[in-house]
């Protein structure tokens, strides 16, 4: 019932637009500052590896993620120095413009979960909650935005031979 309201109601589209703009501004400013000021993830990665998330018994909670950071992310930090700020900026741009909103929010949630697994908390729980609402809302989250034109265009051109894709908006 709530999901249908989020996905179909025009009032919900207005509320989702406010949420989308709020979270989009947060993403685009974080990405912009990293792009403009330079970004080096090596210190963050070393900190996440040396001080991982531990449970009440002192055991590692996400040992597999610490292994990923230690054996893949840190040796390839130059890749992460590029994709993190660019990804943050693009997620923010997509959300602010309402263009490919669900894809932008999906990748924003992936980054949020990555930061969360590394032990960063700050505003991430709020971002995850708002992001999940936007993601579950689908097309309606970008209805007041460029998705109003982009999604029908994609449906007509990319999925023109696929009869299972809903053609009306």
N, C-alpha and C positions, 0 to 999 in steps of 0.2 A: 504494500500500500504506500509506504513512504517512498520507496524507490520509484514506483510509478509516478508519484507526485513530482519527485525530483527530475525525472526523465521527460515529463510531458507538460507540466504546468508552466504557464507564462509568468506567474508571480515567482515561482521557483527560479525561473530563468533570470529574473532581476536580482534575486538574492544570491544566486550562484555567480552572477557577474560581479557583485561586490566582493564576494569571497575570492573569486578568480583574480580580480585586480589587486586585492590585498596581498595574496600569496605571490602573484606575478611580480609585483613591485619588490618584494623581499628577494626573490630569486634574481631578478635583473640587476638590482643594485649590488648584491653579493658578487655576481659574475663580473659586472662592470669594474668594480674596485679591484678584483683579482687580475683582470685583463689590463687595466690601466697602471696599477702599481707593481705589477709583476707578482708571480705566485710561485712558491716553492713548497711542495707538499712533503718534502723529505723530513722536516722537523716534526710535522704532524704524524707522519707514518712511523717514525722512530718512537715517538711518544706513545702511540697506540700499541705498538709492539712491546715496548718496555713496561707499559702499565695497562694491560688488557682488562677487560671486564671480567670480574670474578664474582662467584656466588657467595652466599653466606658461609659456606664451608671453606672458602679460599681457593676452590678449584676454578679453572678457566670455564667460562660459560660458552664462549664462542671460539674454542681453540682452532677450529677449522678456518675461521676468518683471520685469526692472527697468523696462521700458516700462509694464507693467501697474501696478506700484507707483507710478510717477511720474505716469501719466496717469489712473489710475482710483482706486487705493487712497488715495493722499495727498489728492486733492481731495475724496474721500468718507470722510475719516477718521472722521467722526461715526458713520457706519454701522459701520465696523470697530471702533470703541470700544464698540459695543453687541454685535455678533455674536461677537467673539472671546471675551470673558469668559463670555457666556451659552452659547456653543457649547462651550467647555471644560467649564463646569459641567454642562451636559446630557449631554455625552459621558461624563463621570465618573459621573454619576448612573445613566445607562443601564448602564454597565459594572458598577458596584457592585451594582445591583439585579438584574442579569442580565435586563434588560427591553429588547427590541429590540436585542439585543447586537450582531448583525452590522451593523445600521444605525448604531449608536453608534460601533462600531469603524471603519466605513467613513469616517464624518465625522471621526473622530479622525485617521485616516491622511491624509485630505485636508489637515487643518490641519498635521499634522507635515510633509508634503511642502511645504506653503506656507512654513513656517518654514525648512525645509532649503534651499529654492530661494533664500530671502532671505539665506542665509549663516550661519544659526544652526546649530550642530552640537550641543554639549553632550550630552545623553542621547538625542537624536533617533534615532540609528541603532539603539539598543537598543529604543526605543519602536516603531520601524518593524518591527523583527524580531518582537517580541512581538505587535504589532498584526496583522501578516500571518498569524501562526499562529492568532490568535483569529478573524480574518476567514475564513480557509480552513476553519476548523472548523465554521462555520455554526451550526446549531441546538444542537449539542452544547456549545458554549461557554457557552450560557445555560441548559442543562438543569438545573443546580443554581442556580435563580434563577426570576424571574418568567416567563421565556420558557417554562417548563414548562406554564404555563396560557395565556399571552398568544398564543403562536404557534398552538396548536390552535384557539383562539377566532378568530383572524384567518383561519385556513384554512377554518374552518366558515362564517364570516359573509361575508367579503370574496370568497373564491374558491369559493363554494358551487356556482356554475354552471360553473366551469372544471374539466373532467375531467382536464386534464394535470397539475394540481398534486397532488403526493403527499398523500393524505388521512391517512395514518397517521404516527405519530411513533415 
